[in-house]
Amino acid sequence: MTTQYLNHNLECPHCLTIRLRIPADAQRDTRIVCDDCGEFLGTWDDLLTDFERQGGNTGVFRLDKGRIKRIE
């Protein structure tokens, strides 16, 4: 079994966690910030694109201490 944390735009560069504040009505240009420190992380479209680029549409994932871990 291989494990790999997702990172890139999803991970807050200050907190090193993935805790996103995402409004229920988020649109492609909605600004997304870290829920812990409020740091701007990107637009909803930027983050979704990054998640897809890391294979986020397929696979098994676990939330582990504020980080997303891929479990294959």
WOFEN-V57097 format. One record per pair of residues at least 12 apart in sequence whose ideal C-beta (glycine too) atoms are under 10 Angstrom apart, sorted by the first residue. I is the first residue (numbers start at 1). GAP is how many residues later the second one is. D is the distance in Angstrom with one decimal. If there is no record, write none. Layout:
((I | GAP | D) (I | GAP | D))
This chain:
((1 | 70 | 6.7) (1 | 71 | 6.7) (2 | 68 | 7.8) (2 | 69 | 8.1) (2 | 70 | 5.0) (3 | 59 | 8.6) (3 | 61 | 8.8) (3 | 66 | 5.4) (3 | 67 | 6.7) (3 | 68 | 6.0) (3 | 69 | 7.9) (4 | 50 | 8.8) (4 | 51 | 9.2) (4 | 55 | 9.6) (4 | 64 | 9.7) (4 | 65 | 7.0) (4 | 66 | 4.6) (4 | 67 | 8.8) (4 | 68 | 7.9) (5 | 13 | 8.6) (5 | 49 | 9.8) (5 | 56 | 10.0) (5 | 59 | 7.9) (5 | 62 | 5.1) (5 | 63 | 6.7) (5 | 64 | 5.4) (5 | 65 | 7.5) (6 | 12 | 7.1) (6 | 44 | 8.7) (6 | 45 | 7.1) (6 | 48 | 5.1) (6 | 49 | 8.5) (6 | 50 | 7.0) (6 | 53 | 9.9) (6 | 55 | 7.6) (6 | 61 | 7.6) (6 | 62 | 4.4) (6 | 63 | 7.6) (6 | 64 | 6.5) (7 | 43 | 9.2) (7 | 47 | 7.9) (7 | 60 | 8.1) (7 | 61 | 8.8) (8 | 34 | 9.7) (8 | 38 | 9.9) (8 | 39 | 9.1) (8 | 42 | 5.0) (8 | 43 | 8.5) (8 | 45 | 7.6) (8 | 46 | 6.5) (9 | 23 | 9.1) (9 | 32 | 6.1) (9 | 33 | 5.0) (9 | 34 | 9.7) (9 | 37 | 5.9) (9 | 38 | 5.6) (9 | 39 | 9.8) (9 | 40 | 8.4) (9 | 41 | 4.2) (9 | 42 | 8.3) (9 | 44 | 9.3) (9 | 45 | 9.6) (10 | 22 | 9.6) (10 | 31 | 7.4) (10 | 32 | 8.9) (10 | 36 | 9.9) (10 | 37 | 6.2) (10 | 38 | 9.9) (10 | 40 | 6.2) (10 | 41 | 6.2) (10 | 44 | 7.9) (10 | 46 | 8.8) (10 | 57 | 9.0) (10 | 58 | 6.9) (11 | 23 | 9.2) (11 | 30 | 8.5) (11 | 39 | 9.9) (11 | 55 | 9.2) (11 | 56 | 7.1) (11 | 57 | 8.7) (12 | 21 | 8.8) (12 | 22 | 4.0) (12 | 23 | 8.9) (12 | 24 | 6.8) (12 | 25 | 6.6) (12 | 26 | 9.6) (12 | 27 | 5.5) (12 | 28 | 9.7) (12 | 29 | 6.4) (12 | 54 | 9.0) (13 | 21 | 9.0) (13 | 24 | 9.9) (13 | 26 | 7.1) (13 | 28 | 8.6) (14 | 20 | 7.1) (14 | 22 | 8.3) (14 | 23 | 5.4) (14 | 24 | 9.4) (14 | 25 | 5.2) (15 | 19 | 5.9) (15 | 20 | 9.2) (15 | 21 | 4.8) (15 | 22 | 5.4) (15 | 24 | 7.5) (15 | 51 | 7.6) (16 | 20 | 10.0) (16 | 50 | 8.3) (16 | 51 | 7.8) (17 | 17 | 7.7) (17 | 18 | 8.9) (17 | 19 | 6.4) (17 | 20 | 9.3) (17 | 48 | 7.5) (17 | 49 | 3.3) (17 | 50 | 6.0) (17 | 51 | 9.8) (18 | 16 | 8.7) (18 | 17 | 9.5) (18 | 18 | 10.0) (18 | 23 | 9.2) (18 | 29 | 9.8) (18 | 33 | 9.9) (18 | 45 | 8.0) (18 | 46 | 9.8) (18 | 47 | 9.9) (18 | 48 | 6.1) (18 | 49 | 5.5) (18 | 50 | 5.4) (19 | 14 | 9.8) (19 | 15 | 6.2) (19 | 16 | 4.2) (19 | 17 | 5.2) (19 | 18 | 9.1) (19 | 22 | 10.0) (19 | 44 | 9.6) (19 | 47 | 5.4) (19 | 48 | 9.3) (20 | 12 | 5.5) (20 | 13 | 7.7) (20 | 14 | 7.1) (20 | 15 | 6.3) (20 | 16 | 9.9) (20 | 21 | 6.8) (20 | 22 | 9.7) (20 | 24 | 9.3) (20 | 27 | 7.1) (21 | 12 | 5.2) (21 | 13 | 7.1) (21 | 14 | 4.3) (21 | 15 | 9.1) (21 | 17 | 8.0) (21 | 20 | 9.1) (22 | 13 | 8.8) (22 | 22 | 7.0) (22 | 25 | 8.5) (23 | 21 | 8.7) (26 | 17 | 9.2) (26 | 18 | 4.5) (26 | 19 | 9.5) (26 | 21 | 9.5) (26 | 22 | 9.4) (27 | 16 | 8.9) (27 | 17 | 6.6) (27 | 18 | 8.5) (28 | 15 | 6.7) (28 | 16 | 5.9) (28 | 17 | 4.0) (28 | 18 | 9.1) (28 | 20 | 8.3) (28 | 21 | 9.8) (29 | 14 | 5.4) (29 | 15 | 7.3) (29 | 16 | 6.8) (29 | 17 | 9.6) (30 | 13 | 6.4) (30 | 14 | 4.5) (30 | 15 | 8.4) (30 | 17 | 9.7) (31 | 12 | 6.2) (31 | 13 | 8.1) (31 | 15 | 9.8) (32 | 12 | 5.7) (32 | 13 | 9.7) (32 | 14 | 8.1) (32 | 15 | 5.6) (32 | 16 | 9.7) (35 | 31 | 9.4) (36 | 30 | 7.9) (51 | 17 | 8.7) (54 | 14 | 9.1) (54 | 16 | 8.0) (55 | 15 | 7.1) (55 | 17 | 9.5) (56 | 12 | 8.3) (56 | 14 | 8.7) (58 | 12 | 9.9) (59 | 12 | 7.6) (59 | 13 | 6.4) (60 | 12 | 7.1))
